[in-house]
Amino acid sequence: MNKIDEQHHKRRQSRNERKKILDDVAQQSSKLGYVIVLVCICIVIAGVFATQQFTKRVAAVPTTKPINAITASALSTFWTCPLSAGQNSDTLLLANPDRNRDAELEITSYDAAGALVGKTTRNVPQASSIEMPLSAVKGTTATSITVESIASSIVVFRNMTLTDGTELVPCISRFYSRAVFPNLQTTRNSNSVLVLANPFDESIVVDITGNLQDTTIDPPRVVLDEIRGVIIPARGHVNVDLQAEFGRYNVVSAQISSRSGAFVAEALVTFSGADSIQGQTVMAATDETTDTTAAYWAGVSPTRIVAYNTSNHTYSLQLDALGFDKRSLSGELQSIAPGAGAVLDNVGTELSTRLQTVTLQKGRRPAANIYISWLHGTKSAVSSGPSSTRLTERSFIPVTSADELSLYNPQRVSTTVTLSLYGTSEKQKVTLASGAYVAVNLDRFDIDKNAVIDVVSSHPIALGAADGTFTRYASGIEIQP
């Protein structure tokens, strides 16, 4: 064999060897592909089986509709009470709506830095409520409190002593990426302090923007300001004094936005003579109002109503009022500019206690990102509107023996409402005709101090409870079956 033939032979031999190697690899890859596909099929089947098994094992528990939150459950196993100001005689009111299981609770308090202050446990029997003193966990420092339930969902309220009396304030089970307070004030002899709590294990950072109005001049002077980079420690809380940060303004509309993570928020609003008002109220972050969900406030007497438009569009809204004497008043359409806060015409002041309805006008684009809040202020009492303004079929509402319950039926049919003193056999039935608005005296119930009324209606209604001087107001916590 000459050299040329020898070289051709070697090249053919090399090509044959490479082809054999590639064939072997392809064959092994094909086998491996079959194995991978088989494994994936097994995983999917196992996942479906596990999901079915898990679904069968987990019992359904009552929940509520999401309300402007990341995890939104008004009826929850985990609650945070950012503010525990007041006296050690203040209490937690704990209700267990589950009719089949007791709720085993762990109540924990943390200082501003997130250090543990106190911890205790409680048992709430099925379908009942108990009251416990905050002194059991609060200590002597300002604390935020968490309430966690094992196995059963719960509802948590606080009985808090403020400068004008006591308020029954719901704790919070919603975790915000954004919270809005349209109706705050920081003038001389008044102030608003945001209380921002972080019930989680990692610190978070939030930014606060303020739409600030001086309404003593015409037209009102509007200033935009912000506080950037507020750190809320893990398990801790931060108090933000808005007068110290923004200055003195008649109307402050504040928005808190998280850069990452979630938080809970409320505001302590104090009047010590400003506008001849004396008192305090704990104000909740406000629900969003859209053109598909009117806001209903039953049994209110607002002295100021503020709307804050956080969108990029101008929207118009209307306020209507209905009295117990069936007098009805309708306001004019009021426009709210983008990014603006506006004091609304207070329709129905001559009706005293009333039903107030706010509706957004429908337009070519959906109306949203409007936040509306009311404030009641007199020389002896301050109270504020609830976060939730929706119609409900079942609610837990905290009351005292001095409170009156207001009910409104907006439906075209009559509705039957059953009121139960929770944890007892005491009940009262009320039939509401279409469009009826009534006040129910709670004297017939044996209410010693603080209690929970379970309100169940055959159709969605609006409701609220307040004492005669409007030291406090509550709309309750919505519960779904």
N, C-alpha and C positions, 0 to 999 in steps of 0.2 A: 504494500500500500504506500503510494507516494505521499508526500507531506500535505498536499492540498486535500487529497481524499481523507487523510487522517484528521485534518482540521474540521472538514465537514462532518465527519463521524462524531467528533467530540461535541460540536455545536448541537447536532441532532440529539445526542445523549443528554446534554445539558437541558435542552428544551423539554425532553421527555420527563426528566427528573422534576423540573419546575411544574409541569402540567400535573404530574402525579401529586406533588405537594399541594397545589391549588385545589385539585379534586378532593384530596383528603380534608383540607380546611373547609371547603364548601359542604362536604358531607357532614362534618362535625358541627358546622354552624346551623345546618338544617335541623340536625338532631337537637341542638341547643334551643333553636327557635321553637320547635315543638314543645320542649320542656317548659320554656318561658310562657308560651300561650296556655299550656295546661295549668301551670302555677297561677296565672292571672285569673283563669276561669274558676279555679278553686277558691281564690281569695274573694272574688265577687260573690260566689255562692255562699261562702262562709259569712261574708258581710251582710247579705240579705237575711240569712238565717238568724244572725246575731241581732240585727235590727228588729226583726219580727219578735224574737224572744224578749228583747229589751222593752219593746212597746207593750208586750203583754204583761211584763212585770211591773211597770211603773203605773201607779194609780193616778187618775186625773185629779188635779187640785184646782180650786177656784183661781181665776186670773182676772186681770182687768185690761181694758183697752190701753195700748201704748199712748202716752201723752208726752210728745216733745222730748224724747229721751233716747239714749243709746240702748240701755236695757230698761224697758218700761213696764213695770209691774206694780200697780198700786197695791195689790194684794200679793205679799211677797214673804219669803223666808228671811230676808235681810233688810234691816231698816237702819238709817242713820239720823241722829238728832244733832245737827250742827251746834245749836245754841242751847246751853243749859243754864242761862242766867237766871237770876231770881233767888229764892230762898231754898234752903235744904228741905223745907216742908213741901216743896213742889214734888209732883208725882209723875209716873208713867202709867198710862191707861192702856192695858194690853188685852186685845180681844182675839179669840180663836174662832173663826167661822166654820171650821171643820166639824161636822156633826158625828164623825166616826173616830177621830184620833185626838189625844191630848197633844199639846204643844210643849216641848221641852226647850226652854229658852236659856241662852247665855247672854247676859247683859254686861257690856264692857265700856269703860270710860278711858279716854286718852287726853293728855294735856295738849297744848298748842304744838309742841315739838314732836308729838306722837308717842310719848312715853306712857306706859300703862299706869293708870291711877287706881282703878278698882275693877273688880269683876265679881259677879254673883250669878246664880241660876234661879229660875222660877219655872213652875209648872202651871200651865193654863189648861184647865179641863176642856174637853170638847164642848163646843157651842156655849161658851161662857166668856166672861171677862174678869180681870183682876186689876187692882191698883197697887202699885208699889212705890215707896218713897225714893226719890233720887238720891237721898243721903246714903243709900245702901251702896252706891258706886261712885258718887260724884266727888267726894273729897272736899277740899277747901279752895281749889283752883278752878278757873274756867275750863270746862271740858267739853269735848264732843262725845256722844254716846252711840254705840252700835248695839242693836238687838238682833240676835240670830236665832232662828228656830230650827229644831231638828224634826224632820218628818212632816210637820204641818205648817201651812201658811198662816200668817197673822196680820193684824192691823195694830199700829202703835200711834198713840197720841200722847202729848205732854200737857199737863196742867201747870201753867207757869204764872208766877206772881210778877206783875209788872207795876209801874207806878200808878196806874189807874184801876187796878184790880187784877183779876185772873183771866187768862186766855186758855182755851183748849186748842192746842196747835198740833196738827198732824206731823209726825216725823216723816222722813223722806225715803222712798224706796226706788227713786228714779236717779239714774246717773247721767249727768249732763255732759255734752261736749260744748253746749252753749246754753246760757241762762240769761233771761231778760227781765229787768225790773223797770217798768215804764214810769212809775209814779212815786219817786223819792223826793226828799227835800233836805236842803242843807243851809237854810237861812239862819240868821242870828236867833238863838233860843230854839233851834231845831237841828236835827242831824239824822243821818242815815249811815248805818254801819253794815257793810256786807260781811256775812259770816260764811266763809268758803271752807268746806271740809273735804278731806281725802281719806276714805275708809280703806284704801288699798295699800299694798306693801311697797310701792314705788312712789317717789316724789313726782309731782307734776307741775307744769308751768302754765299759767293763764295770763291773758291780756284783758284789760278792762277798758272799754270805750264809753265815753259819756257825752250825751247830748244835753247841754246845760242851758237853761232859760232863765232870764231875768224878766219876769212878767210885770214888774212894777212900772215899766215904761211901755209906750205904744209907738211903733210895734215892738214886741218883745225882742230883747237882744239874745242872740243864740251863739253859744261858744261850743266848739268841739274840742275835747281833750281826751287823753288816754293815759293809762298806767300800764307799762309793759313789764313783762318778766316777773310776775308775782309767783313765788314758789310756795306750793302747799306741801308740807312734809308728809311722808308716808305716815298714815294713821293720825295725822295731826290736822290742825285747822289754822286759818289766818283771818283776822279781823281787819277789814279795810275801811278806815274812817274817811268817808267821801268828802266831808267838809275840809279836813286837813289836806286831802289830795287835790280836790277840784276847786275849793273855795265856796262862797255862799251864793246859792241859787234857789229860786222858788220851786222850780221843777227840774229834777234830775232824772233822765232816762239812761239807765246803765245796761250794758251788755258785756257778759263775761264769756270769753272764748278760750278753749283749751288748745294748746299747741299739740299735745298728745295726752292720751289718757282721759279719764272721766272724773267728775267731782260732783258734790252736792252743794246747794246754795240756798240761803235765805237772808233777809235783811231785818235788822232791828231799827225801827223808825221811832224817834223820840221827839216829842214836843214839850217844851218847858216855858210856854208863853208866847211863842211865835204865832201870829194871827189869832191870838187869844185862845190857843188850843193847849190843853194839858193832857199828857198821857203817852202811852207807848203801844206799839203793835208789832208783832212778828209777821213780816210779809213774805209770802211765797213767791218764787219765780212764776211768771205768768205764762199761761197756755197761748199758743198761736191761735189766732182767729182767721178763718178763711171764708171765701164766699159760699162754701157748702156747709159750714158749721157756725150757726149763730151762737152768740154768747148769751147765757141766761143767768141772771142774778136774782134769786128769790128772797124776799124779805130784807131788802137793803135800804139804806138811807145815806147814799154817798154825798159828801160835800165837794168832792173833786174827782173827775174822771179824766184820765190821760190815755191817749193812744200813741204808740210809738211804731213808726213804719220803718222797718229795717230792710225793705226791698229797694229796688231801683226804679219803681214806678209810683205814680200818684194814684191813690185809691180814695173812694168816697164811702162813708158809712153813715148809718142812721141809728139814733137812739129812740126807743119807745118806752113808755112807762104805763103800768097798770096798777090801780089801787084796789084795796080790799072792797071799796064801795063801787067797783066796776067802772070807775072813770078811767078813760084811756087817753093818753096824750102821745102824739108823734112829733119828733123833732125834724128839723130840716137836714138835708144831706150835708155832710161836712167833709171837706177834702183834706187829706193828709199827704203832704209832699214826701218824696223819697228821702229817707234818712232823717226824717223830722219827728219830733215829739210835739204833741198838740193837746192843750187843755180843751176838752169838748164841752159844748153847751149841755148843762146839767138838766135834762128834761125830767119834769115831774117832782120838783122840790116841794110843791104845794100838796103833794100826796103823802108826804112824810114817808113811812115805811111802804115800800112798793116792789113790784117786779120790774126789773130793768132788762130790756132786750137790746142787743147790739147786732146789727146785720151789715155785712159788706155788700156794696152794690156790685152786681155781676157786670162784667165788661167783656171786651174782645179777648182779653187774656185772663187766666185764673188769678184771683186775688188771694194773696197769702203773705206770710211774714209780717202780719199786723199783731201787735201785742197791746191789750187794753186792760187797765187796772183801775179800781176805785179805792178811795180813801175816805173814811168818815172821821171828822175831827171836831170836837166841841171843847168847851172849857173844862169838861170833866171826863171825857172818854175819847179814845182813838181806837179804830178798828180798820181792817182792810179786807179786800176781796180775796177769794180763793184762787188757787192755780187752775182748777178744773171748772169749766163753765158748761159742760155738756149735760144733756138729758140722760137720766139713768133709770133702770128698772129695779136695781137694788143698790142700796148704799148703807154704810155704817156711818152714823153721825154722832159726834160727842155732844152731850148736853149736861146742863144742871137743872135743878128743879125750878129755877127762875127763868128758864129760856122758853121761847115760843118758836114753834116749827111752822115754816111757811111752805106751802105746796102749790104748784102750778101745773095744770094739764093743758099743753098746747095741741093735743090731738083732736081729731074731728069726732071722736067717740068718747064716751065716758070711761073712766078708769077707776078701779078699786085699789086703794092703798091700804096695806096692813102695816101698822106700827107695832113693834115688839120691843119691850125693855129687855135687852139682850141678857141671856143667862137666867131669865125668869119665865113664868108662864103668862105674864101680863101682856095683853094685846088690845089694840083698838083698830077698828076698820073705818075708813073714810072713803066715801064715794065722791069723785070729782066729775062734774059734768064737763063737756067740751069747753075749753077756754076758761075754766074755773080757777080762781086764785083765792086761797083761803089760809087762815092762820089757825093752828091747832095748839091749844093750851095743854101743857104736859102735866098739869096738876093731878090728873087721874092716875098717873104712874107713881109708884113708891120709889122716888129718887132721893136717896139720902144725901149724896154730894155730887160726884161725877158719875156719869153713866153713858152707855152706848145704846142708841136706838137703831134697830134694824128696820129699814124702810124698804118694803117690797111692793112694787106696783105692777099692775097687769099691762101697762103701757109706759113708755119712757116719760118721765116728768122732771121738772126742776124743783129743787128744794134747798132750804137754808134754815139755820137756827141762830138766834141771837137773843141776848138779854134785852131788857127794856131800855137801857141806856146806851146800847151799842158799845159796851166795853169789849165785847167779843162777838165774833161771827164765825160760823162754820158751814160748809156745804157738804161735808162728808167725804167718804172714800167709796168710789164705785166698785161694786163686786159683780162679777159675772159667774154664772154657774159652770 
